[in-house]
Amino acid sequence: MIQQAHDVDYIRYALDDDVESVFATGSSSAEKLKEAGIYDNATVVLTFKKGAVVTLTMSRSACYGYDQRCEIFGTEGLATVNNEFAESSIISNSAGVHQSRLKHSFPERFEAAFSAELATYADCILEDSEWPIAQDDCIATQRIADAARKSADLQQVIKL
């Protein structure tokens, strides 16, 4: 159900909180996907222990590029992480505002992050340093992913 566990990691980190409950639903755009139990469109609602409610909406099809945005609304304002475009140029004229497509793929958008992760891994090996990601965070993310799958299958809220 949650194909991109990094979204869960990110929001847990941003909120500095743990998930209390999960509700998920999804659909398959092709019979072959449905038969394999694969959702290519899904929505997951996460309720956090401190009261935040997060909605993750995912789709495997965005013909205009790799669409990944985040908005966090709070009592003191809004934090936004926008999509990255393939080019930074924008042309505005009488026909409208025109800019390039979004970066096309996950690897294209996150090339720098992948490089940093590999460098950190090398540092851990070469310098015998500790991996910065805690085992508990990995387990928590997997529990959330498992709960999302169960929720979608049963169409009910799953408490963690």
Phi, psi and omega in degrees: 000302178273099182284336185237082183299339179298333176296319178292316177303313183299312185288326175297318179294313183297322182270347184049053184207165179251152181282135179262320180212159184225135168231131182222149174213155181199175178214160178244130184277351180223146181301323179299319177294316180300316179298329180273358181073029182253124174266129175255001170221129183208152173230133180234130176250121180251128174253126184264157184300326180275002174109348180293146174240127184239134175248122174253124178243126184230144175213141178275357183234114172220097186297345183266001177130186184280102186264110178216108182234160178215133173231129177240113179265137178213179182294339182251009177141204186226134172247131182234134170243114185268169174294155173256136180264153180299325179229153181268355182288141175228132177246127177242127179210189184295342179272352178132195179250128187234134174213171185292170174293166173292160173307144194284327190217166176303310180299324180294317183288326187249026180303315180295321179294319177298317180298317179296322179294318177296320178296320178295319178299314179298318178299320179299320181285309186288327183253005180052043179263166184277140177296133187285351180262125182283145178303321180299325178293320178296316180294317180300317179297317179295321178298320179293316178299316178297319179295323178296318179297314180298318179300314180296319180294318184268347185054050176212162178289137177248123176275141177258000000 
